[in-house]
Amino acid sequence: MSQTAAPDFLLESRGVQRALDAFVIAASFNRAGTVAAFALGDETVRLVDMADTATWRDVRAHAGAVLALAPDCGPSGFVTGGDDGLFCRIAADGTVSKIADFGMKWVERVASFPGEKGPGEKGRGLLACAVGKLVHLFDDSGKKLKTFKHPSSVTGLAFDAKGKRVAASHYNGVTLWFVAAKTDSPRTLEWKGSHTALILHPDGDAVVTAMQESALHGWRLSDDQHMRMTGYPSKTDSLSFSRGGKWLASSGSDAIVLWPFHGGGPMGKAPMELAGGDGINCTQVACNPKEDLIAGGFADGLVVLADIGSSRILPVAPPGHGAVSALAWSPDGRLLALGTETGLAAIVDFTKRPE
């Protein structure tokens, strides 16, 4: 941390924070960037309207812990999964509606693909949730389209950037499904072991998983090339690609670890490390969607912002609030939501201020 740019933490001058007294499972912004959501282990989701950050709305979303959170496929709301077996939709005003009820089975992963693809271009939005070995696919109205079965419980779930495929990680690999296929013929990516998290490269040509044995494994889809990324002292829980996909940021070390996905990497190339050296484990990473910046959260509650190009480090939130368990950027890259295991939740505004 010797390259810290300023002694003051931005949370104090540019942030709003609350002590929510429950484990922050996940954080997210809606696709419009107008509302932030914090999913908690106490049955609730807290909504914060960016037009009035002094008001935090308490939404009773589930009869049990909220296990998963994602922006809805539309611009304004969110979708959640819980240990009560419900897959739910939460509107920006806090209204909760049930998409599906899976009884006693936990809804542990949720994902969405937006219906709006660009100015004047409207497509079909998609929703997905993982329940045990099954991934259930829905359209943006909540109508069920398909169910995909896997050999073991699904541990990671994501749509590709075009919404054509949905990927699910599980024991011994990953399965890729074409959502519009009339006859399901999935592509299976095999690697023995327990895969615990999943991310797809923005260009769709690579899939990477975190593994139980403190390593990452990847597949390049164009030529079936395997990518093995090792050397972590602990298990990786958080993965995030930089804008354009040049770097893959990961937790699991006492620094933010970045693997190069350019110039032939990551095979045969060493990773870059940022904001480390003090022996405190990095628990969460989140790459800014508009700039080559990475937010990193640590086991002592510290949150920093790292510039990939210059290695400059900006302190965001001080230690002392429990391990960072959630980080999320707004779509325009101006706001960062953060949460910790002890229940601190905060939003920091990085908008450039007048001199």
N, C-alpha and C positions, 0 to 999 in steps of 0.2 A: 504493500500500500504506500510505498515511498513516493509514488507519482500522484498522490492525491492532489487535486487541483485547488481545493479550498477547505478551510477548517470547519465550515458550517454545513450542517445537513439541510438539504433542500426541503425535507418534510416540514421543518419548522417554519420556513418562509413562504413555501409555495404549495403546501399540502393541507388536506383536511383528514382527520383521523378519528377513529372511534375504538373503544375497548368493547368488543362484542361478547367476550367471555365464553367463546366456543371456538373450537378448531376451525380455521378457515380452510375448507376442503379445496376450493377453487375460486378464481376470480375471472370476470369476463366483462367486456363491453358489448353492447348490442352493435349491430352492423352500421347503424347510423352514427354511433359514437355519442349518443345523447344520454345514455343511461349506463351506469356500472352496476354489476351484480356480484355479491359475495355469497357463495354457498357454504353453509355451516353444518357442523355435526350435531346441531340441536334442533333439527327439523325445519329450519328457516332459511330463507334467502333474503339478504338485505339489498334493497335497490336504492341507488343514489342518482337522482336527476342532475345532470351537469349544469342545468340552469338554476338549481337551488341545492348546492352541496351541503347546506346546513341541515337539510331534512333527509333522514335515512328511514326508508319505509321497511317495516318488518313484515315479510310475507310468509305465511305458514304453507309451505309447499308440499310437505310430506309428513307422514306419521312415523317419523324416524329420521335417521341421518340422511342428508342430501349427499349422494355419492358422486354425482357428475353434473357438470354445467357446461353449456355451450350457447353461443348466440343462436337465435332462431334463424331459419332460412330467409325470413322477411327482415325488414330493416329495424324493427323496434323492440322485439321481445327476446326471450330466452327459452331454452329447453333444459329440463333437469331429469335425472334419474335418482331413485331412492331405494333404501333397503325395505321399503314398504311395498315394493313391486310395481310402483307406478312410474310411467314415462309421462312427463307433464310439460305443458307450455305455460309460460308466465308472460303476460303482456306487460308493456312498459308501465301501466298504471297499477300493477300488482295483481291483476285478475289471473287466477289459476284455472286452467282447464286440463282435463285428462286426455291424453292421446291414446294410452293403452294401459291395461292393468294385467300384470303377470303374476298375480297372487303372492305367494310366499317367496318368489324368486327375486333376487336383487337385480336392479338395473344399474350396472357398474360403469358403463361407458355410454356416452352420447356424442353424436356428431351431426353436422348440418352442412348443406351446400346451398348457397343463395340462389333465389329465383331470378333476381336482377343481375344480369351479367355485365351491363354497361349502359351508357346513355341511350335510351330508346330501344334497348335490346332486352327483351324479357324471355326468360326460360323457365323451366320447371324447377322449383326448389325441392330439396330432398332432405329427409331426416333419417337417422339410423340410431338404434340403441342395441347394446349387447347385454344379453341375459344368459348367463352360463355359457353353453357352447353355441348359442344361437345369436345371429345378428338379424334384427328385424328392420326392414326398409319401408319407409312411408313417403308419400308425396307431401307437398307443403300444406295440404288441407288436413293432414292426419290420416288419410286413407292408406291402409296397409297394402304394399305392393308385393313384397317377397319376404321369404325367410331363408337365410343361409346358415347351414350347419357346419360345424368345425369339429375336429377330433378331440378338443379339450376346451376348457374355459377361455373365452376371449379376454385378452389383457390389454389390447390397444385397438383403437378404431379411428379411421380417418378416410375422408374422401380425397381424391386427387383434385388438382387445381381446376379441372374442367368438369368435374362432377360425373365423369364417365365410369369411374371405378371406385369401389370402396374396399379398403384394405383392413384386414383383421389379423392381429398377432395372437399366437397361442403357443402351446408347448410344441417344440420342434420346428417352428417356422412361422410363415405368414401366408395367408391366402388372399388373392386378389380376385374380386368379382366384378364383372361388367354389369352395371345396374340395368341397362336396357336390353340385355341379351334375352332372346326368346327361349333359348335353351341354355341353362347354366352350365358353363364349362370353365371353372375357375383355374387360375394359374397358381400353382403351389410353389412357394419358395422355401426350400428345406435347409435347416441347420439344427443339429441336435442340441437340445437344452431348453431352458426356461426363458422365454422372451417376455419381458415385463412392460415394455412401452414401445410405441411405434410412431414413426414420422415419415412422411413422403417428401421427396425433394420437390421444390416448386415447379421444375420442368417435367416432372413425372417419370424421370428415367432412373430414379434410385429410391429404394426403401431401406430404412435403417431401424433397427430395434436395439433397445437396451436389454442386457441379459443379466440373469441372476448372479453369474460369476464375475461381476464387475468388469464388463467389457461391452463394446458395441459390435453389432454385426450388420453388414449391409449387403445389398444385392444391386448390381447395375442391370437394369432390365433389358437394355439393348443387346448385351452380349453375355448375360448370365455370369458376369464377373462377381466373385465374392469379395467383400471388403471387411477386414477384421481390424478393429480399433481397440487396443488394449492398454494396460498400464494404470488403470484406475485403482486407487486404494480402497474405494467403497463402491457400492452399487449406484448406478446412474438412474435417477428418477425423472429427470427433466431434459428434454431435447428441444432445440429451436433452430431453424435455418435463418440465416441472415437474408436481407432483401436480395433477391436475385439468386440466392442459393450458393454463394461463393464459400460460405463457411457454415459448419454445423457446430453450434454451441451446445455444451452439455454440462451437467452437474456431476458429482461423484468424486471430486478432488478438492484440494484446498485452494483451488483457483477456478476461474471460468475456463474450461478447456474448449478450444476451437480447432476442429479438423478442417483442412482445406479441401473443398470440393471444386477445385479449379486446377488447371495445369497438370492434369493427370492424377490428382489426389483423390482420396486420401491414401491410396496404396503407396507404400514406400516413403511416405512423408511424415515428419514429426508434427504434432499439434502445436499451436500457439497457446500460451497461458496468460491470462490477464487477471489482475486484482488478487493475487495470491501471495503465499509465502508466510502466512502467520499460523498455519496449522488448523484453521477453522474450515470445516467442510462447506463447500458450495452445495446448496440444496435445490435451488431453482434458477433457471435462466429464461430470458425472454428477449428475442431480437426485435428491435424497432422495425416496423413495417415500411418506413420511409427513408431511414438513414442507416449508416453502418455503425450502429450503436447497439450495445447489449446491456440489459439490466441483469444483475446477478444478485441473488439472495443467499445468505449464509446461515449456518446453524446457530449462530449467536444473535440473529435478528438483523445484522447489518445488510443494507441494500446499497449497491453502488451502480453507477452507469459507466460503462467502459466504451471508449472510442476504438474501434478495430484498427483504424489507420495509424493513429498516433500513440496508442496504448495509454492515453490520458484517462484518469479515473476521477469521477465526480461522486462525492458522498451523497447519498439520497436519504437513507434512514439509519439512525444509530443502532448499535447492538443493545441487547437488554430486553427484547420483547418476545423471546422464544424463537425457535427455528422458523425461517421463512418457508411457507408452505404453498404460496400462490403468487404469481406475477402475471400481469396481462397488460398489453398496450391497447389504447384506443386505435381505431382504424387509421386515423390521420397521424399517429405517432406522437401526439402532443401530451397525452395523459398516460400515467402509469398507475395501475391498481396493484396493491400489494397486501398480503395477508400472512399471518403467522399462526403457529400451532397453539399459542396461548390466547388468540382472539383479537390481536391488533389488526385492524383493517384501515387502509389509507389510500388516498388518491393524490398524486403529485402532478402538478401542472408544469410542463417544460416549455410552454409558450414563451417566446422571446419577449422580454419586457422592454419598454422604452428606456433609454439611458437617462 
